[in-house]
C-alpha cells in the first residue's frame, strides 16, 4: 500500500495522569510504517505533567493534537469524548490507551485487511497483554469471518478475539454514527460495542502480535479482575444480545450454562469474603441485564462447593479460600465444569 493511496486514519488516546507511560505510547504511534494519520490525545484534567509531555510532542509534529477536557470525566465517558474529536474525513479509527502501545506494523496490517474486505467493520489481531499473547481464538487461515459467526462462537465457545479497544481498528463511519460509541454504564463497553457492530458487518483479523496492553494495579483490567466483572459481563452480554445470534434452544442452553458457572464462581468469592462494592456491582449488573441476582441460587452454589470439598480431600476449604489472581480464568473454568 503506497502512501498516495493510504486511507486517512484517526488515532485517539484518552489520557489521565499517565506521565510515566505517555511518551512511550506516542513514540509507538510515530514509529508506524503507515503514515497517513492524525493523532488526538485527549487530556482528562491530568495533574501530573502528562499533558505537558503531550503538548511538546504536538509542537514537533503537526499530525498530533492535544484536546483538553473542560472538566474531569469518568473513564468510559472520556473514551467517548475522545472519539468525538476524530476527523470527519477519516476512514478508520484506532484507540490506543495512554499506558499501552502499538507495534510498528499495526496500522498498516489492520488497514490492509479492512481495505481488502469492504464488509469488515472492525479488525483485531493477536495482542501482548503483560507477558502473555492473547486474542488467539481464530484459526490461522481465518482473515475474515462473518459478524454473526464470530458472535455465535463468542457465546457458544467463548471465542476470545476482541480484547480492549487498543487491540482493534474500527471503520470510522461506525464510530461517527452514534454520539456515544461506548455504552457508558458498562465497564465492558468495548466488548459490547463489538457485538453490536457485528450484527451488521464482518470481522477482520491479523495473525500477528500488533498491540501491547499494560497490566498494572490502577488499570481498568486490574479493577475488573478484582470485581470479577468479566463473569457478570458474560451473562450481561448474552442476555442483551444473545438472541440476535442464537436460536431459542441455543440461547437457553448458553444462559443456563453461563448462570451455573457464574454462581459457582461467586460461591468462591463469597468464601473469600469479598467487599460490599463487589456484591453491589454484581447485583446492579444482573438487574440491568434483566436476569436478576438470586441470593438463593448463590447459597445453593456455596453449599454445593462445600459438599464437594468435604467429599474430595484434594478440594479442601483452604483451597476454596485461596485468592485467585485471575478471575477471568477462574470463571471460564467454572463455566466449563458446568457443561
C-alpha positions as CSV (number, residue, x, y, z in Angstrom):
1,X,0.0,0.0,0.0
2,X,1.7,3.2,-1.2
3,X,1.5,6.5,0.7
4,X,-0.5,8.0,-2.2
5,X,-3.5,5.7,-1.7
6,X,-3.4,5.3,2.1
7,X,-6.8,6.0,3.7
8,X,-6.8,8.6,6.4
9,X,-6.8,7.1,10.0
10,X,-7.8,8.9,13.2
11,X,-5.8,7.7,16.3
12,X,-7.1,8.7,19.7
13,X,-5.6,8.4,23.1
14,X,-7.7,9.2,26.2
15,X,-5.3,10.2,29.0
16,X,-5.4,10.9,32.7
17,X,-2.2,11.1,34.7
18,X,-0.1,8.9,32.5
19,X,3.2,10.8,32.9
20,X,5.1,7.5,33.2
21,X,3.8,6.0,30.0
22,X,2.5,8.6,27.6
23,X,5.9,9.3,25.8
24,X,6.3,5.6,25.1
25,X,2.7,5.5,23.7
26,X,3.3,8.5,21.5
27,X,6.6,7.0,20.3
28,X,4.8,3.9,19.2
29,X,2.4,5.9,17.0
30,X,5.2,7.9,15.5
31,X,7.0,4.6,14.6
32,X,4.2,3.3,12.5
33,X,5.1,2.2,9.0
34,X,1.7,3.6,7.9
35,X,1.9,7.4,7.8
36,X,-1.4,8.9,6.8
37,X,-2.9,9.6,10.2
38,X,-3.9,12.2,12.7
39,X,-3.3,11.6,16.4
40,X,-5.6,13.2,19.0
41,X,-4.6,13.0,22.7
42,X,-7.5,13.9,24.9
43,X,-6.3,15.0,28.3
44,X,-8.8,14.4,31.1
45,X,-7.6,17.1,33.5
46,X,-4.3,15.5,34.3
47,X,-2.4,16.9,37.3
48,X,1.0,15.1,36.9
49,X,2.6,16.8,33.9
50,X,1.5,14.2,31.3
51,X,-0.4,16.9,29.3
52,X,2.8,19.0,29.0
53,X,4.6,16.0,27.6
54,X,1.8,15.5,25.0
55,X,1.9,19.2,24.0
56,X,5.7,19.1,23.5
57,X,5.2,16.2,21.0
58,X,2.3,18.1,19.3
59,X,4.6,21.1,18.8
60,X,7.0,18.8,16.9
61,X,4.6,17.0,14.7
62,X,1.5,18.8,13.1
63,X,-0.4,15.4,12.9
64,X,-0.6,15.4,16.7
65,X,-3.2,17.4,18.5
66,X,-3.9,17.7,22.2
67,X,-7.5,18.3,23.3
68,X,-8.1,19.3,27.0
69,X,-11.4,18.4,28.6
70,X,-13.1,21.3,30.4
71,X,-14.0,19.0,33.3
72,X,-13.0,15.6,34.6
73,X,-14.9,12.7,33.1
74,X,-15.2,9.1,34.2
75,X,-13.3,6.6,32.1
76,X,-15.8,5.4,29.5
77,X,-17.4,8.9,29.1
78,X,-13.8,10.1,28.5
79,X,-13.4,7.5,25.8
80,X,-16.5,8.8,24.0
81,X,-15.3,12.4,24.4
82,X,-12.0,11.3,22.7
83,X,-13.8,9.6,19.8
84,X,-15.9,12.7,19.1
85,X,-12.7,14.5,18.2
86,X,-11.9,12.4,15.1
87,X,-11.8,14.0,11.7
88,X,-14.9,13.8,9.5
89,X,-12.7,12.7,6.7
90,X,-11.0,9.7,8.4
91,X,-11.9,6.2,7.0
92,X,-10.6,4.3,10.0
93,X,-10.3,4.9,13.7
94,X,-7.8,3.4,16.2
95,X,-7.8,3.8,20.0
96,X,-4.5,3.5,21.8
97,X,-4.8,3.8,25.6
98,X,-2.1,6.0,27.2
99,X,-0.4,3.2,29.1
100,X,-0.4,0.9,26.1
101,X,1.4,0.9,22.8
102,X,1.3,-0.4,19.2
103,X,3.9,-2.3,17.2
104,X,5.2,-0.6,14.1
105,X,3.1,-2.5,11.6
106,X,-0.1,-2.2,13.5
107,X,-1.9,0.3,11.3
108,X,-0.5,-1.0,8.1
109,X,-1.6,-4.5,8.6
110,X,-5.0,-3.7,10.0
111,X,-5.9,-1.2,7.3
112,X,-4.7,-3.7,4.7
113,X,-7.3,-6.3,5.8
114,X,-10.1,-3.7,6.1
115,X,-9.3,-2.3,2.6
116,X,-9.3,-5.8,1.0
117,X,-12.7,-6.6,2.5
118,X,-15.2,-3.7,2.4
119,X,-17.7,-5.7,4.5
120,X,-15.4,-5.6,7.5
121,X,-16.3,-3.1,10.2
122,X,-13.6,-3.8,12.7
123,X,-10.2,-5.6,12.7
124,X,-8.5,-7.4,15.5
125,X,-5.1,-9.1,15.9
126,X,-3.1,-11.0,18.4
127,X,-2.1,-8.9,21.4
128,X,0.6,-8.9,24.1
129,X,-1.2,-8.5,27.5
130,X,1.5,-8.2,30.1
131,X,3.8,-11.1,29.1
132,X,1.1,-13.3,27.5
133,X,-0.1,-13.4,23.9
134,X,-3.9,-13.3,23.8
135,X,-6.8,-13.0,21.4
136,X,-5.8,-16.3,19.7
137,X,-9.2,-17.7,19.1
138,X,-9.4,-17.7,15.3
139,X,-7.9,-20.5,13.2
140,X,-4.7,-19.3,11.5
141,X,-6.3,-19.2,8.0
142,X,-9.2,-17.0,9.1
143,X,-8.6,-13.4,7.9
144,X,-12.3,-12.5,7.6
145,X,-15.3,-14.0,9.4
146,X,-18.9,-13.0,9.3
147,X,-20.0,-10.9,12.3
148,X,-22.8,-13.4,13.0
149,X,-20.4,-16.3,13.1
150,X,-17.9,-14.5,15.4
151,X,-20.7,-13.7,17.9
152,X,-22.2,-17.1,17.7
153,X,-18.8,-18.6,18.6
154,X,-18.3,-16.0,21.3
155,X,-21.5,-17.2,23.1
156,X,-21.2,-20.9,22.2
157,X,-17.5,-21.4,22.5
158,X,-16.2,-18.3,24.5
159,X,-14.2,-17.2,21.4
160,X,-11.5,-14.7,22.5
161,X,-10.8,-12.1,19.7
162,X,-11.9,-8.6,20.9
163,X,-9.9,-7.6,23.9
164,X,-9.5,-3.9,24.9
165,X,-10.0,-1.1,22.3
166,X,-6.3,-0.8,21.9
167,X,-6.3,-4.2,20.1
168,X,-8.9,-3.1,17.5
169,X,-9.3,-0.9,14.4
170,X,-12.8,0.5,13.7
171,X,-14.4,1.8,10.5
172,X,-14.7,5.5,11.3
173,X,-18.2,5.9,9.9
174,X,-19.4,3.4,12.5
175,X,-17.8,5.5,15.3
176,X,-19.3,8.7,14.0
177,X,-22.8,7.2,13.6
178,X,-23.6,7.4,17.3
179,X,-23.0,10.2,19.8
180,X,-21.9,7.7,22.5
181,X,-19.9,4.9,20.8
182,X,-19.4,3.1,24.1
183,X,-22.3,2.4,26.5
184,X,-21.2,4.5,29.5
185,X,-22.9,2.3,32.1
186,X,-21.0,-0.9,31.1
187,X,-17.4,-1.4,32.2
188,X,-17.0,-3.8,29.3
189,X,-18.4,-1.4,26.7
190,X,-15.6,-2.2,24.4
191,X,-16.8,-5.8,24.1
192,X,-20.5,-4.8,23.9
193,X,-19.9,-2.4,21.0
194,X,-18.1,-5.1,19.0
195,X,-21.1,-7.4,19.5
196,X,-23.4,-4.6,18.4
197,X,-21.4,-3.7,15.4
198,X,-21.1,-7.3,14.2
199,X,-24.9,-7.5,13.8
200,X,-24.4,-5.7,10.5
201,X,-20.7,-6.1,9.5
202,X,-17.9,-8.6,9.3
203,X,-14.8,-9.1,11.4
204,X,-11.2,-8.9,10.1
205,X,-8.2,-10.4,11.8
206,X,-4.4,-10.2,11.5
207,X,-2.5,-13.2,12.7
208,X,0.3,-11.1,14.2
209,X,1.0,-9.5,17.6
210,X,0.3,-5.8,16.9
211,X,-0.6,-4.2,20.2
212,X,0.6,-4.2,23.8
213,X,-1.7,-3.8,26.8
214,X,-0.1,-3.0,30.1
215,X,-1.3,-4.7,33.3
216,X,-0.9,-2.5,36.4
217,X,-2.7,-2.0,39.8
218,X,-4.7,1.1,38.8
219,X,-5.8,-0.1,35.3
220,X,-9.3,-1.0,34.4
221,X,-8.3,-4.6,33.6
222,X,-6.9,-5.0,37.2
223,X,-10.0,-3.4,38.7
224,X,-12.2,-5.7,36.5
225,X,-10.4,-8.7,37.9
226,X,-10.8,-7.6,41.5
227,X,-14.6,-7.3,41.0
228,X,-14.8,-10.3,38.7
229,X,-16.7,-8.1,36.2
230,X,-15.8,-10.5,33.4
231,X,-18.1,-13.1,34.8
232,X,-21.1,-10.7,35.1
233,X,-20.2,-9.3,31.7
234,X,-20.6,-12.7,30.0
235,X,-24.1,-13.1,31.5
236,X,-25.0,-9.5,30.6
237,X,-23.9,-9.6,27.0
238,X,-25.6,-12.9,26.5
239,X,-28.9,-11.7,28.0
240,X,-28.9,-8.4,26.0
241,X,-27.5,-9.6,22.6
242,X,-27.6,-13.4,22.6
243,X,-30.9,-13.8,20.9
244,X,-29.7,-11.8,17.9
245,X,-27.2,-14.6,17.0
246,X,-28.6,-17.8,18.7
247,X,-31.6,-20.0,18.2
248,X,-34.0,-20.1,21.1
249,X,-32.7,-23.5,22.2
250,X,-29.1,-22.4,21.9
251,X,-29.8,-19.2,23.9
252,X,-31.5,-21.2,26.7
253,X,-28.6,-23.7,26.8
254,X,-26.0,-20.9,26.9
255,X,-27.8,-19.0,29.6
256,X,-28.3,-22.0,31.8
257,X,-24.6,-22.9,31.4
258,X,-23.5,-19.3,32.0
259,X,-25.5,-18.8,35.1
260,X,-24.4,-22.1,36.5
261,X,-20.8,-21.2,36.1
262,X,-21.4,-17.6,37.3
263,X,-22.9,-18.7,40.6
264,X,-20.2,-21.3,41.1
265,X,-17.6,-18.6,40.7
266,X,-19.5,-16.3,43.0
267,X,-19.6,-19.0,45.7
268,X,-15.9,-19.0,45.8
269,X,-15.9,-15.2,46.1
270,X,-18.3,-15.5,49.0
271,X,-15.9,-17.8,50.8
272,X,-13.1,-15.3,50.2
273,X,-15.1,-12.5,51.9
274,X,-15.5,-10.0,49.1
275,X,-16.2,-6.4,49.9
276,X,-19.6,-4.7,49.6
277,X,-18.8,-2.9,46.3
278,X,-18.2,-6.4,44.8
279,X,-21.7,-7.6,45.5
280,X,-23.3,-4.2,44.7
281,X,-21.7,-4.4,41.3
282,X,-22.9,-7.9,40.5
283,X,-26.5,-7.2,41.7
284,X,-26.6,-4.0,39.7
285,X,-25.3,-5.7,36.5
286,X,-27.6,-8.6,36.6
287,X,-30.6,-6.3,37.2
288,X,-29.6,-4.3,34.2
289,X,-29.4,-7.5,32.1
290,X,-33.0,-8.3,33.1
291,X,-31.8,-11.5,34.7
292,X,-31.9,-10.6,38.4
293,X,-29.5,-11.6,41.1
294,X,-30.5,-14.7,43.1
295,X,-29.2,-14.9,46.7
296,X,-30.9,-18.3,47.0
297,X,-29.0,-19.6,44.0
298,X,-25.8,-18.3,45.4
299,X,-26.4,-20.1,48.7
300,X,-27.1,-23.3,46.8
301,X,-23.9,-23.0,44.8
302,X,-22.0,-22.3,48.0
303,X,-23.4,-25.4,49.7
304,X,-22.6,-27.5,46.6
305,X,-19.0,-26.3,46.7
306,X,-18.7,-27.1,50.4
307,X,-20.2,-30.5,49.9
308,X,-17.8,-31.2,47.0
309,X,-14.9,-30.2,49.2
310,X,-16.0,-32.4,52.0
311,X,-16.2,-35.4,49.7
312,X,-12.9,-34.7,48.0
313,X,-9.8,-34.3,50.2
314,X,-8.0,-32.6,47.3
315,X,-10.5,-29.9,47.2
316,X,-10.3,-28.6,50.7
317,X,-11.7,-25.4,52.3
318,X,-8.3,-23.9,52.3
319,X,-8.1,-24.3,48.5
320,X,-11.5,-22.6,48.1
321,X,-10.3,-19.7,50.3
322,X,-7.2,-19.2,48.2
323,X,-7.3,-15.9,46.4
324,X,-7.3,-16.4,42.6
325,X,-5.4,-13.7,40.9
326,X,-7.1,-14.3,37.6
327,X,-10.8,-14.1,37.9
328,X,-11.4,-14.5,34.2
329,X,-9.6,-17.8,34.0
330,X,-11.5,-18.9,37.2
331,X,-14.8,-18.1,35.7
332,X,-14.1,-19.9,32.5
333,X,-13.0,-23.0,34.4
334,X,-16.3,-22.9,36.4
335,X,-18.2,-22.4,33.1
336,X,-16.5,-25.4,31.5
337,X,-17.2,-27.5,34.6
338,X,-20.9,-26.8,34.3
339,X,-21.2,-28.1,30.7
